[in-house]
Amino acid sequence: MCELLGMNANVPTDICFSFTGLIQRSGVTGQHRDGWGITFYEGKGVRTFKDADPGAKSRVARLVEDYPIKSCLVVSHIRKANRGRVCLENTHPFERELWGESWTMAHNGQLKGIKTKRLQYYHPIGTTDSEYAFCWLLDRMRRRHRHSPVRTTNFWLKLQADMNTLSHMGVFNALMGDGQYLYAYSSKQLYWITRRAPFGKARLIDKEVTVDFKKVTTDKDVVTVIATRPLTDNEQWTRVERHQLYVFRRGVLMFPKIK
């Protein structure tokens, strides 16, 4: 199975710390050797880095680890191939335009029979079931809404229903972004953590690296990180409820409302 990493924040934030932990699982502490990718949103623009080589050996990954690109929304993925050959076009995240906005998705799991579903507006470039599922989701949204809708509970419930349909076809753990909102869905395994004041220290599981967030944040910062498995061993991560869509904006959970 592949692994996912996402971030959503209320201020531009770099993801170097979390990405350093994830990329170790692409050839050092994990077997996800079949490519990796990461997308940073910067306003309406996106900056994407991909490589079909193992992340632990990728010089492009080293650049991302060392260069503090700041963004309010990030989607990343390390791949262990099960459908589709190892090549750049099969490397996540995938990206398409919808309503004049850049949408991005990364997925792990297998979806049996997904390619029997009809596509109208969007078509895959590679051969993964993940990209096909992304195209199908965008097709569904475009058929329902000719223009960009207000992102409210009704919109999210319909998107959750479509993701439930995919989940019933196998395993659908996914992160999707539209520039403002980060969407997280789990049919098996996904965790999240929101960091806010008072900030403390965090220690990676996969590499001997510790960061004191108090030294690099302000009291107003809110940063949510989502990963297939917790990246730190001295913080409390929360498991995403299975078959439930979680929506984050500016680092805050918007949907569902959890008491």
ABEGO torsion letter per residue (X at the ends): XBBBBBBBBABBBBAAAAAAAAAAABGAABABAAEBBBBBBBEABBBBBBBABBAAABAAAAAAAABBBBBABBBBBBBBBABEBBBAAABOBBBBBBGGBBBBBBBBEBBBGAAABBBAABBBABABAAAAAAAAAAAAAAAABABBBBBBAAAAAAAAAAAAAAAAAEBBBBBBBAGABBBBBBAABBBBBBBBOBBBBBBBAABBBBBBAAAABBAABBBBBBBABBABAABBBBBBBBGBBBBBBGGBBAOBBBX
